[in-house]
Amino acid sequence: MRKTVVGIIPARYKSTRFPGKPLVKLLGKPMILWVAELSAKALGRKNVFIATEDLRIKNVVEEAGFNVVLTSDKHLTGTDRLSEVARKVSADIYINIQGDEPTINPHVIQLVVNSKLKNPEFIINAMSLLNSLESPENINIPKVITNENNELVYMSRLPIPGYKNVKNKPKYYYKQVCIYAFSKYQLIKFGKFGRKSILETSEDIEILRFLELGYKIKMLEVEGNSYAVDVEEDISIVENRLRKIHV
């Protein structure tokens, strides 16, 4: 039986660092629409949903012809928001696509879908090698360690794996790429936990809640060339990237 797959883009207006970020204009178009249109290339427009707590975002995406799910403004994380969507939108697989990455490659979205289809019992998360400009010491970059089957062992803002002897220093490091695949049950179980787990709180990495709930997470290596808008200073960088892609 063919599995139904939907892409969910959490879009929170009340961001602490950058209020209204989903609606910031990049080359004249709201960022959320860049992400929605790229997601539609991978999944089809009817299978893309924007999850938001704000009517301003709702109006913009509906005018562009995309589905919207209004959610609570009390959610602790984007995945908690997805948990609410999973109760309202029926599907076999839910793809979490970040609303602040307007250069996401649709091919990467499809790779995550394919991995979930092959590994239905796993949660799927993407990862990529740190590039030459990224330091393992940067606490803004979650670093990933896996076992030899690419199953997540741990994720940390510290440089992991560590080493006792300098000759065993890792030759490279992996970072998390924030695109995920879940089943309905996995998302609902996450939301029912009702709080951030201990490790999740310490690291401020929400996927650690799944580890603490006992789920296996398959890490999928992808090219890490997507650019995110975290703060206003990122806008010009991302616009330059968009010009190169869409020239």
N, C-alpha and C positions, 0 to 999 in steps of 0.2 A: 504493500500500500504506500502510495506517495505521501511523504511527510510534508506537513504545512510549516512553512518557515516565515517568520516575520522579523523585521528589524525595528528595534525600539531605540529612539534617540532621546535620552533624558535632556530636558532643556529647562534649567532653573533660572528664573529671572533674578531672584534675590541672592546672587552670589556675593560673598563677603568681600572678595578681592576685586571683583569687576561686576558690579550690578548691571543688569541688562545685557550681559555679554552675548546671549544668543541672537540678539537683534542688531548687534554692531554691524555696520555695513563694510563689506570688503569688495572693492571695485564696484560699489554702488548696490550690492545685493546683500541682504541680511545673511549673516554667517549660517544660521540654522538652515536656510534654503540651499546653500552650497552643500552642506552635509546631506540633507534629504535627497537632493538630486543625484549625488554620487551613490547613495545607498540604493536609490531606485534603479540605477544601472545594474546593480548586482541582484536585486531581489524583486524588482517590479514595483511601480508606484503604489499599487493597491496594497502591497505588503509592508509598507513603511509607515510607522506610527511615531509621532512626536508626543512625548509624555511631559507635560508641563503643569505648573501650578498657577500659571499667569494667563489672563485673558488677552493681553497684548501679543504674546507669542502665539496663542491659539488663533487669533484673528489673522495674523500674517501667514501662518502655514496653511490655514484653511483656504484663504484667498488664492494661494498657489496650488490648491488641489490636493493637499496631503491630509492624511488622517491625523486626528488629534485625540489624545486621551487626557482629560483633566484629572489631575491627581492631587493628593493632599500636599500642603506646604510644610508638613511636619516630618518628612522623611529624613532619616539620618544620612543616607547615602543614595547614590544613583541606583544601586542595585535594589535597595528597599523600594524605590519608586517603580522599578521594573516588577517587583513582586506584586505591587498593586495592579499594574497593567496586566499581569498574567491571570489575575482573577477576572478581568473584564474582557480580555481579548483571547479567543481560543486559538491555540496553535500547538504544534508538536515541539518546535524549536524556536527559541527567542534569542535573537542576536542583539547584544548591547553595543551600540555604536556611539562613540563620544560626540557630543554636539559642538565641541570646540576644536575639531580637527577637520577643517574644510578642504584638506588636500588628501584625505583618505583614499586609498586605491581600491576601487570596487573589486578588483581581483583578490585582494586580501580578505575582503568580506566573504567572497565565495569560497576561499580556502578554509576559512573558519567554519562555514556551513558544512563543507565536505568532511572536515575532520569530525564534527559532531555526528554526522550521519554514520561515519565509520566507527565511532566510539560513543554510543548513546549513553553509556553509564557514567561517562566522564563529564566534568565541566571542562570547556575548552577556553584557553586564554592564549593570546599571541605573545611572542617575544622576539627580540632582535638583538644583534650584537651592538654594544656601544660603539659609536664612531670615534674617530680620532679627536674630536672636539669635546667629547663627553667624558667627564671624570667619574670613576667609581666612587669617589669621595662626595659627590654631589648628592645631598640628602633629598633633593627634589626628584631624583630618578630611582624608582624601585628596582633593585637588582634581584636577579632570579637565579636560583640553583635548582637543578633537576637531577633525578637519577638517570641511569643509562637508557631508560625507556622514555625519556622526556616527560616524566611525571614530576609535578612540582614537589620539591622537598621543603623549600621555604623561600620567602620573598622579604627583602629588607631594604631600608634606606641606607644602611651601612654597606660597605663593599664586601660582598660575600661571593664565593667562599673565602674564608680566612686562610692563613697559613702560618705554621710554626717556624719553618725554615725557608729562607728567601728563595732557595732553589725550587721550592714547590709553589712559588707565587703563580697564580693563574695567568695564562697567556692572553686570555680575553675574558670579558664579562658580558653577561646578557642583561638586558633591561626589559621590563614589562611594556608591552604594547596594549593599550586599553581597548581591546575589542574581545568580546566574550560570547560564548554560546551556552545556553542553559535549556533544561526542560522546564515545563510548568511546575512539576513537583519540586525540583531543586530551588526554583525561585520562591515558591510559597514557603518552603522550609526555611529559607534564609530570612524572609520577612517575619515569620512566626517567632523567630528567636527573640525579637522585641528590643534588642539593644546591641550595641557594638560589643564584640568579644574582647577578651583581654589583649590578645596579640594585635587584633585589628586596631584597638584603641592606641596601643603603644606605637605601632608603626604608621598608623593612619593609612592602611592599605586594606580595602574592604574585602578583597578576595580571601584574605586570611581567615575570615569568619567561616568560609566553607571548609578550610582545612580543620578548624577547630570543631566543626560539625561532623567531621569524619569522611568528607567527600574526597575522591581522587580528582586531580586536576591535570589534564594533559596540556602541556605547553607546545605550541606550534610555532616553529621558527619562520619568520617572514622578513621581508625587507623593511627596515625601519626608517623610511624616508618621509613619513607624514609630519606635518608641522602643526603645532597646536597654538591657540591663542589663550594664554594664561592671564596675561595682563595687557594693558593698553599698548605698552611698548612693543608687543609682538605683532601688532596690526600691520605695520609697514613691512616687516619680514615676511609675513604670510601673504600679503598682497603681491610682493615681488615674486614669490613662489608661484602664486596663481597665474601671474602674467606669463611665466615661463611655460606653465603647463597648458594654458589655453591660448597661447599666442597664435 
